[in-house]
Amino acid sequence: MSRHHSPLRRLRLLKGLKQSHLAELMGVTQTTVSRWESGALALPDDQWQRAHRLLADSAQDTILKRLVETSQLSVHLIEDRTHDLLAVSPSREGLWRAEPGAFLGKSLIRYASEDILAAEASLEGLGWHDGRLSRMEVATGPNYHPIIPIVQSRLIWERLLLSDGRAARLVTTV
């Protein structure tokens, strides 16, 4: 029995992947992944290393999502270029006039205030997208939107990379 079958299954489930998807990523069949996980087939060390690279970092994404979703702060996590919502804290979502989870996977840029849009337009020149700048503070006025209101406040934008290479932005109201 392989010493790796339990961690492989745990990492795969934490990532939320089906066996068939992991098999595709690793260039093996779904049956092979199933046998590795059950211990019926030994998981070679090179394949374990590959699986770990594919899955372990993404486990960090899951932890980040959980931290955002349980934060007492008013915070949300977006995909940096598309502004698709990846996670939101209860205190932030509580200000929105929508069902919980209604905006997950949807772009929030249309709800941005003029100040946020101006800050967004300055990012390229500041080196945000090429990693020269990974944190900035943005002062914003209200957006007067009835569904996702933004009030006058200061925001901290922090850029980080997700395990799949996409940049994400953690937005915290201070």
Buried (B, 14 or more C-beta within 10 A) or exposed (E): EBEBBEBBBEBBEBBEBEBEBBBBBBEBEBEBBBBBBEBEBBBEEEBBEBBBEBBBBBBEBBEBBEBBBEBEEBBBBBBBEEBBBBBBBEEBBEEBEEEEEBBEEEBBEEBBBEBBEEBBEEBEEEEBEEEEBBEBEBEBEEBEBEEBBBEEBEBBBBBBBBBEEBBBBBBBBE
